[in-house]
Amino acid sequence: GLESVFTESARVSYGRLFTLLLTVRRTQHLLKNTWRIHKHNMPSQHHFQRMVFFVDHLLSYLQTDVISVAFDKLMKTFEVVQSGESSYKDLGNVEAFHETFLSNLESQAFLHHARIYSLILRLLYECRKYCNFCTLRSNSAEILASFEHLAYSLFAALSAASPMMSSGGTHLSQLILRLNFNNFFSVRSNDHPIL
């Protein structure tokens, strides 16, 4: 039955993926609400728009380039199995396909890449912290500097990881392309040392 496909490890994988997606979506929602309420007295609209840009493109990447593509591949695999063109008709193979699907999702969502995943979570945290700043009217310079540093660090980590990823490297190239729109990071990377 389904319990053999949705194993405990599969539930843990889905939990990690949904936690990431909900964190990104919650941050996006908070940014949009903050903009709606504070757009006329926003302390640094340029930095705020960079945060929105990052979160919007990260969510788009996760939904479009990772989940949608992986799900389409999984469905095509199942179609091949159902059409009889393959000898993978038993439930064990369905479980294996599902495990491969989850492993690819986790990898492409950077759940297996501790440094990149940590940088993403820290960037999302800085975005939420900035939204709270706008509400509380406290000092934002430290938050903005931290966001900038983390953004450049993430770009450097993604760029360094790109040549090392043998499978699924195109998804990483897509994210780098999205985040480096108009060569923003490439041009400014000489001005910002990345640790």
C-alpha positions in Angstrom: 0.0 0.0 0.0 0.9 3.6 0.2 2.7 3.2 3.6 5.4 1.4 1.7 5.9 4.5 -0.6 5.4 7.1 2.1 7.9 5.8 4.5 9.2 7.5 7.6 12.1 8.9 5.7 9.8 10.2 3.0 7.7 11.9 5.6 10.8 13.5 7.1 11.9 14.7 3.6 8.5 16.2 2.9 8.5 17.9 6.3 11.9 19.5 5.6 10.8 20.6 2.1 7.5 22.0 3.3 9.2 23.8 6.2 11.5 25.5 3.7 8.7 26.4 1.4 6.5 27.8 4.2 9.5 29.8 5.6 10.0 31.4 2.1 6.3 32.0 1.6 5.9 33.4 5.1 8.8 35.8 4.5 7.3 36.8 1.1 3.9 37.5 2.8 5.5 39.5 5.5 7.5 41.6 3.0 4.4 42.3 0.9 2.4 43.3 4.0 5.2 45.5 5.2 5.4 47.2 1.9 1.6 47.8 1.8 1.7 49.4 5.3 5.0 51.2 5.3 5.7 52.0 1.6 5.5 55.8 2.1 7.9 55.9 5.0 10.2 53.0 4.2 13.7 53.8 5.5 15.5 52.1 2.6 13.4 51.2 -0.4 16.3 50.1 -2.4 17.4 47.5 0.1 13.8 46.5 0.7 13.3 45.9 -3.0 16.4 43.7 -3.0 14.9 41.6 -0.3 11.7 41.2 -2.2 13.6 40.4 -5.3 15.6 37.7 -3.5 12.6 36.1 -1.8 10.4 36.2 -5.0 13.0 34.6 -7.1 13.9 32.0 -4.5 10.3 30.9 -4.2 9.9 30.9 -8.0 13.0 28.8 -8.4 11.8 26.3 -5.8 8.3 26.0 -7.3 9.1 26.2 -11.0 12.7 24.9 -11.5 12.8 22.4 -8.7 9.3 21.0 -7.7 7.5 21.3 -11.0 10.4 19.9 -13.1 10.9 17.0 -10.6 7.2 16.2 -10.4 6.9 16.2 -14.2 9.9 13.7 -14.4 8.3 11.5 -11.8 4.9 11.5 -13.7 6.7 10.7 -16.9 8.5 7.8 -15.2 5.1 6.5 -14.0 3.6 6.9 -17.4 6.4 4.7 -18.9 5.8 2.1 -16.2 2.0 2.1 -16.8 2.4 1.9 -20.6 4.2 -1.4 -20.2 7.4 -0.1 -21.9 9.3 -0.9 -18.8 9.8 -3.9 -16.5 9.4 -1.7 -13.4 5.9 -2.6 -12.5 6.2 -3.7 -8.8 5.6 -1.5 -5.8 9.3 -1.6 -4.8 10.2 0.2 -8.0 7.5 2.8 -7.3 9.1 3.3 -3.9 12.5 3.7 -5.5 11.2 6.2 -8.0 9.6 8.2 -5.2 12.8 8.1 -3.1 14.8 9.3 -6.1 12.3 12.1 -6.6 12.6 13.2 -3.0 16.3 13.0 -3.0 16.5 15.2 -6.1 14.0 17.7 -4.5 16.1 17.9 -1.3 19.3 18.3 -3.2 18.0 21.0 -5.6 16.4 22.8 -2.6 19.9 22.8 -1.0 18.7 20.8 2.0 21.9 18.6 1.5 24.2 21.6 1.2 24.6 22.9 4.7 26.4 26.2 3.9 23.9 27.2 1.1 20.9 26.2 3.1 22.1 28.0 6.2 22.7 31.2 4.1 19.3 31.0 2.6 17.7 30.6 6.1 19.8 33.5 7.5 18.8 35.7 4.5 15.1 35.0 5.1 15.6 35.7 8.8 17.2 39.1 8.0 14.2 39.9 5.7 11.7 39.2 8.5 13.9 41.1 11.0 13.8 44.1 8.6 10.0 43.9 8.4 9.9 44.0 12.2 12.3 47.0 12.2 9.9 48.9 9.9 7.1 48.2 12.4 9.2 49.0 15.5 11.2 51.8 14.0 14.6 50.6 15.3 18.0 50.8 13.7 18.1 49.1 10.3 21.7 49.7 9.2 23.0 46.5 10.9 20.2 44.5 9.3 20.8 45.9 5.9 24.6 45.3 6.1 24.0 41.7 7.3 21.5 41.1 4.4 24.0 42.5 1.8 26.9 40.4 3.2 24.7 37.2 3.3 23.4 37.8 -0.2 27.0 38.1 -1.6 28.0 35.1 0.4 25.1 33.1 -1.0 25.9 34.1 -4.5 29.6 33.1 -4.0 28.6 29.7 -2.5 26.1 29.0 -5.3 28.7 30.0 -7.9 31.3 27.8 -6.3 28.9 24.8 -6.0 27.8 25.1 -9.6 30.7 23.4 -11.3 30.8 20.6 -8.6 27.2 19.5 -9.1 27.2 16.7 -11.7 23.5 16.0 -11.7 20.9 18.8 -11.7 23.4 21.5 -12.4 21.0 23.3 -14.7 18.7 24.0 -11.8 21.5 25.8 -10.0 22.4 27.7 -13.1 18.8 28.9 -13.3 18.9 30.2 -9.7 22.2 31.9 -10.3 20.8 33.5 -13.4 17.7 34.7 -11.6 19.6 36.1 -8.6 22.3 37.7 -10.8 19.8 39.6 -13.0 21.6 42.3 -15.0 24.9 41.0 -13.6 24.3 42.7 -10.3 26.5 40.4 -8.2 29.1 39.9 -10.9 29.7 43.6 -11.3 29.7 44.5 -7.6 31.5 41.4 -6.4 34.9 43.2 -6.7 33.6 45.9 -4.3 32.3 43.4 -1.7 34.7 40.8 -0.2 32.9 37.6 0.4 33.8 35.4 3.4 
